[in-house]
Amino acid sequence: MVTHDIAEAISMADRVAVLSKRPATIKDIIPIKLTCPAGIRTPMKCREAPEFRHYFNKIWKELDVHV
């Protein structure tokens, strides 16, 4: 799956590949291990996991976005 939404990527994937600018190369592959409650793994429940914010911040820093 390809997405530009960091939260979507974290909540739906087992790993996230961060790409560089064009020409795109893989900068990092981040394994995602969220503790979703009682085996219920839905995107909305995964966003409530305590690790979610850590992954979001790590991926955001990897993107190195300068506006």
C-alpha positions as CSV (number, residue, x, y, z in Angstrom):
1,M,0.0,0.0,0.0
2,V,1.3,3.5,-0.8
3,T,0.1,6.4,1.2
4,H,1.1,10.0,2.1
5,D,-0.7,9.7,5.5
6,I,1.6,8.8,8.3
7,A,-1.2,7.8,10.7
8,E,-2.8,5.6,8.1
9,A,0.5,3.8,7.4
10,I,1.2,3.1,11.1
11,S,-2.3,1.9,11.9
12,M,-2.6,-0.4,8.9
13,A,0.9,-1.8,8.3
14,D,3.3,-4.2,9.8
15,R,6.2,-2.1,8.5
16,V,6.6,1.3,6.9
17,A,9.2,2.1,4.2
18,V,10.3,5.8,4.2
19,L,11.4,7.0,0.8
20,S,13.7,9.9,-0.1
21,K,13.1,12.6,-2.6
22,R,13.2,11.9,-6.3
23,P,14.7,9.8,-7.5
24,A,13.2,7.8,-4.6
25,T,15.3,5.4,-2.7
26,I,14.4,3.6,0.5
27,K,15.8,5.6,3.5
28,D,14.5,3.3,6.2
29,I,12.2,0.4,6.9
30,I,10.5,0.7,10.3
31,P,8.8,-2.4,11.7
32,I,5.5,-1.5,13.4
33,K,4.5,-3.4,16.6
34,L,1.4,-1.9,18.2
35,T,-0.3,-3.3,21.2
36,C,-3.9,-3.3,20.1
37,P,-6.4,-4.2,22.8
38,A,-7.4,-7.9,23.2
39,G,-6.5,-8.9,19.6
40,I,-8.8,-6.4,18.0
41,R,-6.6,-4.9,15.3
42,T,-8.6,-2.2,13.5
43,P,-7.0,1.0,12.3
44,M,-9.0,3.1,14.8
45,K,-8.0,0.9,17.7
46,C,-4.4,0.8,16.7
47,R,-4.3,4.6,16.8
48,E,-5.0,4.4,20.5
49,A,-2.0,2.2,21.1
50,P,0.6,3.8,23.4
51,E,3.4,3.3,20.9
52,F,1.6,5.1,18.1
53,R,2.9,8.6,18.9
54,H,6.5,7.2,19.0
55,Y,6.2,5.7,15.5
56,F,4.5,8.9,14.2
57,N,7.3,11.1,15.5
58,K,10.1,8.8,14.2
59,I,8.6,8.7,10.7
60,W,8.0,12.4,10.6
61,K,11.7,13.0,11.5
62,E,12.8,10.5,8.8
63,L,10.9,12.5,6.2
64,D,13.1,15.6,7.0
65,V,10.4,17.9,5.6
66,H,11.5,21.5,5.2
67,V,8.6,23.8,4.4
